[in-house]
Amino acid sequence: MPKILEKRKVLNGRGIVGQFGVGTSEGKFFYREKVQGQKAYKFKVLPDAKNLDEAESLAADAAIELRDELKDAERIVENYDPMNLVQREEKLLKKKEKLAREQQKKENPKISIEKAMGQWLMEQQRRVDAGTFSQNSYEHKLNCSKHIMDFLKKRKVVLTSQITNTTFDQYPEFRMRQTQRRIVIHRELAVLGEFIKSYLVKHKYIPAHLWLDGQFLPRITVRETDKDANPAINPEDWRTIIDYVREEWRPLAYEKDQFGRRSEKSIYFRNMFWHWLLIAKSTGMSPEEICKMKWKSVEIIDVGRISKSKAIEEYEQILDEIKEEGKEDEIYIEPPDLDVNPSDWVLNHDAWGREERLISFITTVRAKTSRVREIPCNLGYVFRRWKYFLENEMKHTVRGDDFVFAQIHNEMKQPNQRKIQQHWRWAVDKLMDEGKLKGHKFSDRPYTLYSLRSTFIENHLMKGTDIFLLARICGNSVKTIMDTYERIDIRKRTKEITDIEYGKKTSNAAIVQLYAD
């Protein structure tokens, strides 16, 4: 208790007023009275008092305040009920639970799966608009998302918060009732995994531990027989298809209607479709790459070749001219070297029997891998013929930044890949229905636009092209080529496998023994 410097009795001895000495309350005046029945005192500091006389005048008010405080304390004790305490505890617990739920909502918000899928697809569409994602890849994800949503609706899973580690366990069985193509289901699961990881987990719509669980998404085994889509086109079928397009289907555009008119758009499209197929089959480029190809990315070089018949004809013509002039004894002309490979390049334009051979180099980038590559091919004459058609028949000026197959009647936009796919399907199905196509020996699937790429790869594998070089040209890995495209007919290479070197003697060389038996 602090030391009291001075004090005085007040209120007829009921209490005293005084001034504190040394301590935290030094110099302050106070009112004090004894608690009845206890060895204790009640204090009331008098902050407005500056001396004992002022403190004495304030003593009555201080005594009343002390009495009221005591009554309030007694009233609280009298009204004390243990049930009130329980109710307060329950209210406090409910408040804590509510705060926990609000915190959980912040950490793991919920949203309808349909809305989440729509927002994710919008992100993919923005990538397409920005040119960093292909339209075909977007449409693939869109198609897969429809099957995923059908499955979730059947399971009555509508909110992201309903997704558990067993939600998708029955997805393969659900899709197998609709398609037997395991590779299709495998790709749909890959799209589902991307949606969950890059959107639901990223935005905390589902807990991250669900994705980290290795058994969250089911697995489906893809068999070799499931990889027979987009079969390569055999040479006989290719000749049938391209002859039909060039000689039967294309000329129909030049026929006049009953009013004596011809459709310029139809003439353009049918000629474009013909050249488009030739380039697709001879380059192995994907449909997307061909549609994006520009004139400035195509370089044509005349590497030349030797025609033996032409060389002999040129040589004999020169000899005849010398004989006519009577100078056969004066002039000697060295005969052409006919021991040459017709496929060898001849860069000397003055060589005997040289004929033009145009090699084209196409620079392209696959959106799937974003890898730049250059493709050499024997298509110089095709590009030149197409350019001639545009400039002379269509009266269109070709510019470097133009798409090679630009829609000249539609603001020079890229060719419509879906329309090309549709006409390919019509042509191939017609020929197949007429029994003019045999199909691939190891696949019952129909030819697609990607079959042209498969044909390019399979033809080079059959020819023995170095597989690393082929992978570089195609923009694939060696493993992808062997897993996806290698379906060559072994019978076509039977001779090199079964050849016997007749007449070759076996070696009788002695073996040098380096150690004792």
TIGUVEX-559148 format. One record per residue (C-alpha): residue in three letters; x, y, z. Coordinates in steps of 0.5 Angstrom, whole numbers. Layout:
N
ALA; X; Y; Z
...
END
This chain:
517
MET; 0; 0; 0
PRO; 3; 7; -2
LYS; 5; 12; 4
ILE; 0; 17; 6
LEU; 3; 24; 7
GLU; -4; 27; 11
LYS; -11; 25; 12
ARG; -17; 27; 15
LYS; -24; 24; 18
VAL; -30; 26; 14
LEU; -37; 24; 14
ASN; -38; 23; 21
GLY; -32; 18; 22
ARG; -35; 14; 16
GLY; -29; 15; 12
ILE; -22; 19; 11
VAL; -19; 23; 5
GLY; -12; 24; 4
GLN; -6; 25; 0
PHE; -1; 19; -3
GLY; 6; 20; -1
VAL; 12; 16; -5
GLY; 9; 11; -10
THR; 6; 11; -17
SER; 0; 15; -14
GLU; 5; 20; -11
GLY; 1; 27; -10
LYS; -6; 24; -11
PHE; -12; 25; -7
PHE; -17; 20; -5
TYR; -23; 18; -1
ARG; -23; 11; 4
GLU; -28; 7; 8
LYS; -27; 1; 11
VAL; -31; -5; 8
GLN; -36; -8; 14
GLY; -34; -15; 17
GLN; -28; -15; 13
LYS; -21; -13; 14
ALA; -20; -9; 8
TYR; -21; -2; 5
LYS; -25; 1; -1
PHE; -21; 7; -5
LYS; -23; 12; -9
VAL; -18; 17; -13
LEU; -21; 24; -13
PRO; -17; 27; -19
ASP; -20; 34; -18
ALA; -18; 35; -11
LYS; -12; 40; -10
ASN; -12; 40; -3
LEU; -15; 36; 3
ASP; -21; 41; 3
GLU; -23; 40; -4
ALA; -22; 33; -2
GLU; -27; 33; 4
SER; -32; 37; -1
LEU; -32; 31; -6
ALA; -32; 25; -1
ALA; -40; 25; -1
ASP; -40; 23; -8
ALA; -34; 18; -8
ALA; -38; 15; -2
ILE; -44; 14; -6
GLU; -40; 12; -12
LEU; -37; 6; -8
ARG; -44; 4; -5
ASP; -47; 4; -13
GLU; -41; -1; -15
LEU; -42; -5; -9
LYS; -49; -6; -11
ASP; -47; -8; -18
ALA; -43; -13; -16
GLU; -48; -16; -11
ARG; -53; -16; -16
ILE; -48; -20; -21
VAL; -47; -25; -15
GLU; -54; -26; -14
ASN; -56; -27; -21
TYR; -51; -32; -23
ASP; -54; -38; -27
PRO; -49; -43; -29
MET; -54; -44; -35
ASN; -52; -37; -38
LEU; -45; -39; -38
VAL; -46; -46; -42
GLN; -50; -42; -47
ARG; -44; -37; -47
GLU; -40; -42; -49
GLU; -44; -45; -54
LYS; -45; -39; -57
LEU; -37; -38; -57
LEU; -36; -45; -60
LYS; -41; -43; -66
LYS; -38; -37; -67
LYS; -31; -41; -68
GLU; -34; -46; -73
LYS; -37; -40; -77
LEU; -30; -37; -77
ALA; -27; -44; -79
ARG; -32; -45; -85
GLU; -31; -38; -87
GLN; -23; -39; -87
GLN; -25; -46; -91
LYS; -29; -42; -96
LYS; -23; -37; -97
GLU; -18; -43; -98
ASN; -22; -48; -102
PRO; -28; -44; -105
LYS; -33; -48; -109
ILE; -36; -47; -116
SER; -40; -51; -120
ILE; -36; -55; -125
GLU; -40; -53; -131
LYS; -38; -46; -130
ALA; -31; -48; -128
MET; -30; -52; -134
GLY; -33; -46; -138
GLN; -28; -41; -135
TRP; -22; -46; -137
LEU; -24; -47; -144
MET; -25; -39; -145
GLU; -17; -39; -142
GLN; -16; -44; -148
GLN; -20; -40; -153
ARG; -16; -33; -151
ARG; -9; -37; -152
VAL; -12; -39; -159
ASP; -14; -32; -161
ALA; -7; -30; -158
GLY; -4; -35; -163
THR; 0; -39; -158
PHE; -5; -45; -159
SER; -8; -48; -165
GLN; -15; -48; -166
ASN; -15; -56; -167
SER; -12; -57; -160
TYR; -18; -53; -157
GLU; -23; -56; -161
HIS; -20; -63; -158
LYS; -21; -60; -151
LEU; -28; -58; -152
ASN; -30; -65; -155
CYS; -27; -68; -149
SER; -30; -63; -144
LYS; -37; -65; -147
HIS; -36; -73; -145
ILE; -33; -71; -138
MET; -39; -66; -136
ASP; -44; -72; -139
PHE; -40; -77; -134
LEU; -41; -72; -128
LYS; -48; -70; -129
LYS; -49; -78; -129
ARG; -46; -78; -123
LYS; -50; -72; -120
VAL; -43; -68; -119
VAL; -45; -61; -120
LEU; -40; -57; -115
THR; -32; -58; -115
SER; -33; -59; -107
GLN; -36; -65; -109
ILE; -30; -68; -112
THR; -27; -74; -108
ASN; -21; -78; -110
THR; -26; -84; -112
THR; -30; -79; -117
PHE; -27; -81; -123
ASP; -26; -88; -122
GLN; -32; -91; -127
TYR; -30; -86; -132
PRO; -27; -91; -137
GLU; -32; -96; -136
PHE; -37; -90; -138
ARG; -34; -88; -144
MET; -33; -96; -146
ARG; -40; -96; -147
GLN; -40; -91; -152
THR; -33; -92; -156
GLN; -28; -98; -156
ARG; -22; -94; -158
ARG; -18; -94; -151
ILE; -13; -89; -154
VAL; -19; -84; -154
ILE; -21; -85; -147
HIS; -13; -84; -145
ARG; -13; -77; -149
GLU; -20; -75; -145
LEU; -16; -77; -139
ALA; -10; -73; -140
VAL; -15; -67; -142
LEU; -19; -68; -135
GLY; -12; -68; -131
GLU; -10; -62; -135
PHE; -16; -58; -133
ILE; -16; -61; -125
LYS; -9; -59; -125
SER; -8; -52; -128
TYR; -15; -50; -126
LEU; -19; -53; -120
VAL; -12; -54; -116
LYS; -9; -47; -118
HIS; -15; -44; -116
LYS; -16; -48; -110
TYR; -23; -51; -112
ILE; -21; -58; -110
PRO; -15; -59; -105
ALA; -8; -60; -108
HIS; -7; -67; -104
LEU; -13; -70; -108
TRP; -8; -69; -115
LEU; -2; -71; -111
ASP; -5; -78; -110
GLY; -3; -82; -115
GLN; -9; -86; -116
PHE; -14; -80; -117
LEU; -15; -81; -124
PRO; -16; -88; -127
ARG; -11; -91; -132
ILE; -13; -95; -138
THR; -8; -99; -142
VAL; -7; -97; -149
ARG; -6; -103; -154
GLU; -2; -103; -160
THR; -9; -104; -164
ASP; -11; -98; -161
LYS; -6; -94; -165
ASP; -8; -96; -172
ALA; -12; -89; -173
ASN; -10; -85; -179
PRO; -7; -91; -183
ALA; -2; -89; -189
ILE; -5; -89; -196
ASN; -2; -95; -200
PRO; 1; -93; -207
GLU; -5; -95; -211
ASP; -10; -92; -207
TRP; -7; -85; -207
ARG; -6; -86; -214
THR; -14; -87; -215
ILE; -15; -81; -210
ILE; -11; -76; -213
ASP; -13; -78; -220
TYR; -21; -77; -218
VAL; -19; -70; -215
ARG; -15; -68; -221
GLU; -19; -71; -227
GLU; -26; -72; -225
TRP; -28; -68; -219
ARG; -24; -61; -220
PRO; -26; -60; -228
LEU; -33; -60; -225
ALA; -32; -53; -223
TYR; -31; -51; -230
GLU; -38; -53; -233
LYS; -43; -47; -234
ASP; -49; -47; -230
GLN; -56; -46; -234
PHE; -55; -39; -234
GLY; -48; -40; -238
ARG; -44; -38; -231
ARG; -38; -41; -227
SER; -37; -40; -220
GLU; -30; -37; -219
LYS; -30; -39; -212
SER; -31; -47; -214
ILE; -26; -46; -219
TYR; -21; -44; -214
PHE; -23; -48; -208
ARG; -22; -55; -213
ASN; -15; -53; -215
MET; -13; -51; -208
PHE; -15; -58; -205
TRP; -12; -61; -211
HIS; -5; -58; -209
TRP; -6; -58; -202
LEU; -7; -66; -202
LEU; 0; -66; -206
ILE; 4; -62; -201
ALA; 1; -65; -195
LYS; 3; -72; -198
SER; 10; -70; -200
THR; 12; -66; -194
GLY; 9; -70; -188
MET; 7; -63; -185
SER; 0; -63; -181
PRO; -6; -60; -184
GLU; -5; -54; -179
GLU; 2; -53; -182
ILE; 0; -53; -189
CYS; -6; -48; -187
LYS; -1; -43; -184
MET; 4; -44; -189
LYS; 6; -37; -193
TRP; 10; -36; -199
LYS; 16; -33; -196
SER; 17; -39; -192
VAL; 18; -43; -199
GLU; 25; -43; -203
ILE; 25; -46; -209
ILE; 32; -48; -212
ASP; 34; -51; -219
VAL; 39; -57; -218
GLY; 38; -60; -225
ARG; 38; -67; -227
ILE; 41; -71; -233
SER; 37; -74; -238
LYS; 41; -79; -242
SER; 36; -79; -248
LYS; 37; -72; -248
ALA; 44; -72; -247
ILE; 45; -76; -253
GLU; 40; -72; -258
GLU; 44; -66; -256
TYR; 50; -69; -258
GLU; 48; -72; -264
GLN; 45; -65; -266
ILE; 52; -62; -265
LEU; 55; -67; -269
ASP; 50; -66; -275
GLU; 51; -59; -275
ILE; 59; -60; -275
LYS; 58; -65; -281
GLU; 54; -60; -285
GLU; 59; -55; -284
GLY; 64; -60; -286
LYS; 69; -59; -280
GLU; 68; -66; -277
ASP; 76; -67; -278
GLU; 77; -60; -275
ILE; 73; -60; -269
TYR; 72; -66; -264
ILE; 66; -66; -259
GLU; 67; -70; -253
PRO; 61; -75; -252
PRO; 57; -74; -246
ASP; 58; -78; -240
LEU; 52; -83; -239
ASP; 55; -86; -233
VAL; 51; -82; -228
ASN; 46; -83; -223
PRO; 39; -80; -226
SER; 38; -77; -219
ASP; 44; -74; -218
TRP; 44; -66; -218
VAL; 47; -62; -224
LEU; 49; -55; -222
ASN; 52; -54; -228
HIS; 47; -51; -233
ASP; 51; -53; -239
ALA; 52; -60; -238
TRP; 49; -65; -243
GLY; 42; -67; -243
ARG; 41; -62; -237
GLU; 34; -62; -235
GLU; 30; -57; -230
ARG; 29; -60; -223
LEU; 26; -56; -218
ILE; 27; -57; -210
SER; 23; -53; -205
PHE; 25; -52; -198
ILE; 19; -50; -193
THR; 21; -47; -187
THR; 15; -49; -182
VAL; 13; -49; -174
ARG; 9; -54; -171
ALA; 4; -51; -166
LYS; 5; -57; -162
THR; 12; -57; -161
SER; 14; -50; -163
ARG; 20; -53; -166
VAL; 22; -49; -173
ARG; 25; -54; -178
GLU; 26; -54; -185
ILE; 23; -59; -190
PRO; 26; -61; -197
CYS; 22; -64; -202
ASN; 21; -65; -210
LEU; 15; -60; -210
GLY; 18; -54; -214
TYR; 14; -55; -220
VAL; 7; -56; -216
PHE; 9; -49; -212
ARG; 10; -46; -219
ARG; 4; -49; -222
TRP; 0; -46; -216
LYS; 3; -39; -217
TYR; 1; -39; -224
PHE; -6; -41; -223
LEU; -7; -35; -218
GLU; -4; -30; -223
ASN; -6; -32; -229
GLU; -13; -35; -228
MET; -15; -32; -222
LYS; -12; -25; -223
HIS; -9; -25; -216
THR; -2; -22; -215
VAL; 2; -27; -210
ARG; 6; -23; -204
GLY; 11; -26; -199
ASP; 6; -25; -193
ASP; 0; -28; -196
PHE; -2; -35; -194
VAL; 0; -40; -200
PHE; -7; -43; -200
ALA; -10; -36; -197
GLN; -18; -35; -199
ILE; -17; -30; -204
HIS; -25; -29; -204
ASN; -25; -28; -196
GLU; -20; -23; -194
MET; -14; -27; -195
LYS; -15; -31; -189
GLN; -12; -38; -188
PRO; -16; -44; -191
ASN; -21; -47; -188
GLN; -19; -53; -185
ARG; -25; -56; -183
LYS; -28; -55; -190
ILE; -22; -59; -193
GLN; -23; -64; -188
GLN; -30; -65; -190
HIS; -29; -65; -198
TRP; -23; -70; -196
ARG; -28; -75; -192
TRP; -33; -74; -198
ALA; -28; -76; -203
VAL; -25; -82; -200
ASP; -32; -85; -197
LYS; -35; -84; -204
LEU; -29; -88; -207
MET; -29; -93; -201
ASP; -37; -94; -203
GLU; -35; -96; -210
GLY; -30; -101; -208
LYS; -24; -97; -211
LEU; -20; -97; -205
LYS; -17; -102; -201
GLY; -15; -99; -195
HIS; -9; -100; -190
LYS; -7; -108; -189
PHE; -6; -107; -182
SER; -12; -102; -180
ASP; -19; -102; -181
ARG; -20; -95; -180
PRO; -21; -90; -186
TYR; -16; -85; -189
THR; -16; -78; -186
LEU; -12; -72; -187
TYR; -7; -74; -182
SER; -6; -80; -186
LEU; -2; -76; -191
ARG; 3; -75; -186
SER; 3; -82; -184
THR; 4; -84; -191
PHE; 10; -79; -192
ILE; 13; -82; -186
GLU; 12; -90; -187
ASN; 14; -89; -194
HIS; 21; -86; -192
LEU; 21; -92; -187
MET; 20; -96; -192
LYS; 25; -93; -197
GLY; 31; -93; -191
THR; 31; -86; -189
ASP; 35; -85; -183
ILE; 30; -85; -178
PHE; 34; -79; -174
LEU; 34; -75; -180
LEU; 26; -77; -181
ALA; 25; -75; -174
ARG; 28; -68; -175
ILE; 24; -67; -182
CYS; 17; -69; -178
GLY; 18; -65; -172
ASN; 17; -72; -168
SER; 22; -76; -163
VAL; 24; -82; -166
LYS; 20; -86; -160
THR; 14; -82; -163
ILE; 15; -85; -170
MET; 16; -92; -168
ASP; 10; -92; -163
THR; 5; -88; -168
TYR; 7; -89; -175
GLU; 11; -95; -176
ARG; 6; -100; -179
ILE; 10; -102; -185
ASP; 9; -108; -189
ILE; 15; -113; -188
ARG; 13; -117; -195
LYS; 15; -111; -199
ARG; 22; -111; -196
THR; 22; -119; -196
LYS; 28; -119; -201
GLU; 33; -116; -197
ILE; 31; -120; -191
THR; 32; -127; -194
ASP; 37; -125; -199
ILE; 43; -131; -199
GLU; 50; -129; -201
TYR; 51; -135; -206
GLY; 58; -137; -207
LYS; 61; -133; -202
LYS; 66; -138; -198
THR; 66; -138; -190
SER; 72; -136; -187
ASN; 77; -141; -184
ALA; 81; -137; -180
ALA; 84; -140; -174
ILE; 82; -138; -167
VAL; 88; -135; -163
GLN; 87; -138; -156
LEU; 89; -133; -150
TYR; 88; -138; -144
ALA; 89; -145; -142
ASP; 83; -150; -142
END
